[in-house]
Amino acid sequence: MKRLTTETTDFQRIEVWGSGQEVDFRVAGATHATWHRDRFLTGMAWDAITAGVLLRGAGPAESLLMMGLGGGTALRQLRHILPKVKITALELDQGMIALARKFMHLDELDIEIIPGDAYAWMLRNKRRFDVIVDDVYGSGELDVSRPTVYTPELAAALQRSLAPKGIFAANLLTGPGHRKMQSAFRQFFRATFPVVRHVVPKHSWNETVVGGTDLASASRLRPYEYLWPHAKDQSLWRELRCGSL
């Protein structure tokens, strides 16, 4: 791939790299979003997010809230695997939204996009969702990082926003420099939900932690392998590891 452009938005500096068949958004040295013409899976965090959403014990979600849209990588996967789910996405960086529309075919996903701060929106939200995913990350000078842990006020807003039998998932960085935040989120999940699982991708320092009153086991994920059209995607799906936390 070669660098196609560099855009400085109100919140971050985004490098767009691409070739004839794929595009990456890179922020602070990390791949922030990725799109491939023929494939969906990546071996990284977005695959684990998608798998985590599928662990809802009551079955496939009819409504999903994504906090932190980015370039829409996970939502592209979810739209393929759950074509009827109604998706709402919150994104602070309108420059990122514009780039995703230009380079990653975002408008093809049929998503309701709400610009603005995800946590501020959650605090005043009156809607309910079968699945809520927190993938909010900000850009620092040398790395990306989470802006907050869940305060009691935000935790109460989250619970109000979950539909009956709803589940909550969060993408967590697990490498050096991120373990304190990871531990805080894990503690929050254990204190908030009776059942907690996590999904770990093979090729990145991430885990998706999922909480709810009823979560399926790893066996729920196996049949979805054959819904991916490419053999490489199927192989990456088999590499995901899911277990209790």
N, C-alpha and C positions, 0 to 999 in steps of 0.2 A: 504494500500500500504506500501511497504518497500523501503528503499533507496537502489538502485541498484548500483550506482556509483556516484562519484563526480569528475567533470572535471574542471580544471582551464585552460581557454583558454587565448589568448592574451588580452582579454577585460573583462572577467567576470568569476565568479565561478558558475558553473551550477551543481545543484544537480538533479539527475535523480531518480525519484520515480516511482514504478510500481507494478502491480499485474498481474494476468493472463490475464486481459482484458483491462487495461488502463495504461497510462504512463503520468507523469507530468515532466516538466522541471521547477525547482524553482530557481529563481535568486533574491538575496537580499530580501528573505522572500516572494516574490510574485510568483504566478504561471505564468511562461513566455510562456509556450506552453502546450497543452494537447492533448492526442489522446485516443480514445476509440474504441474498436474493433467493437462494434455494433451501436454506436451513433455518431452524428456529433455535436450537439449543446451543449452549456456549461452553459448558463445563464449569461455569462460574455461578455467581450469586443468583442470577435471574432464574436459573433452572430450579434452584432450591425454593425460591419464592413460589414458583408455579406449583411445584410438588406440595408445598405447605398448604396452599389454597385448596388442593384436592383432598386434604385430610379431614375436611369437614364431615363429621360423623353422620349428619343428616342427609348427606349426598351433595351433588353439584350445586354450587351457589347460583342463585338467580340475580343477586346484586352484589357488587364489590366496590369498595372504596380504596383507591390507591393514594396514599399520602406520599408525595414525591414522585412525579411522573418521569422526570428525566427525559430520555429519548424514547421511552415506551417499550424497551426490550422485553420486560416480563409481560407487559400487557399484550404484546404481539403473540407471545406464546399462549397466553390465556385465551385470547380471542380465537386462536386456532383450535384449542382443546375444548373450550366452552363457548361455542359460537353464539349461544342465546343469552349469555350473562350480560346484564346491564352494568356498564363500567362507568364510574365517576372518578376523575383524577384531579388531585390538587397539586399545583406547581407554583412556587414563588417566582421562578426566573422566567419571565416572558421571552427573553432571548433564547433560552433553551427550547421553549415550545416552538418558536419560529424555526430554529435549526432542525428540530425533529420533523416538522412539517416539510421542510425543504429537502432533507437528506434521508429521512428514515420512514417516509410514507405514513406519517402519523394519522393523517385524516382517513386513511383506509380502515382504521380500527373501530370507527364508530364509537368514540368515547366522548362523554361529557367532560369537558375540561374547565376547571374553575381556577383562575389565576389568584394567587395570594398565599399567605402563610397558612400551612396545613393545620398547625396547632391552634391558631387563633380561630380558624374556621370550625374546628372540632368543638371548641368551647361554646360556640353559639349554635351548633348544628341541632336540627330537630328531626332529621331523617334517620332511618335505621337500615343496616346493611347485613347481609349474611356473612360477609367476610370484610374485614378491614386489614389492610397491609400498611405498615409503616416502613417506608424506605427513604426517609428524609435524611439527607446528608448535605453538609455545607462544605465549601472549599476553603482550606487554609493555605498558608504559604507553601507548605511542603507536603500536605496530605489532606485527605477528606476526613470529616469527623461529624459525629452526631451533635446537633445543637442542644439537646436537652434529654433528661430522663423524665419519667412520668411523675408529675406532682399529684397529690390527692385530687386536686381540682380537675386535672386533665384525665386522671384515671376514672373519675366519676363520669366525665363527658364521654369517654370511650365506652363505658358500660351502657350508657343511655343510647349510644349510637349503634350498638350491636342488636340485631334482631334476635328473637328466640332461637336458640341453638346456633347462634352466630359464633364465629371464631376470629381471633386476632393473631396476626403474624407480623414479625419484625425481622428485617435483614440486619444482621450484626456482623461487624468486622471482628475477627478473632486473633489477628496477628499482634506482634509487639507494638505497644503504644495504644492499643485499643482494649486491653483486657479489663481495665477498671470499668469502662462503660459496658462491656459485655456482661460482666458479673452483676452490675446494677440492674440491667435489663432482665437477666435470668432470675434474679431475686424478685423483681416485680412480677414476672410471669408466675412463679411458684406461689407468691402471696395472693395472686388475683384469680387464678384459674385452677379448678380441680384436676384437670388433665393438661399436661404440657409435653410436647414432643419437639424434636428438632430435626432438620434436614441439612445434610452437609454435602456440598459439591466437592468433587475431587481436585479441581484445578484452581481454587482460590481460597484465600483466608477469610471465609465467611461461613455463617450458619443462619438458617431461617428458623427462628423459634416460634412455635405455634401454641396457643392456649385456647381452651374452651371447656364446656361441660361434657362434650362428647367428641372425641377424635378417633378417626380410623387408624389402624395399624399400617405398617409399611406395605402389607399385601394389597392395600387399596391402590397403590401406585402402579403395580405390575401391568394390569391390562392397558394402561395408557401408553405403554411403550410402542404399541403397534399403530397408534394414531399419528405418530410422527412419520412423515413421508420419506425421510432420508435415513439410510443405515447409520450414518455418523450420529444423528440425533438419537436413534434408538440405543446406540452404544453408550452415549453420555447419560441417558436416562437410567440405564442399568447401573451406572457407576455411582449414582446418588445413594447416600446412606441415611436411613431414617430410624430414629429410636426414641425411647422415652428420655426425658431429661430430669 
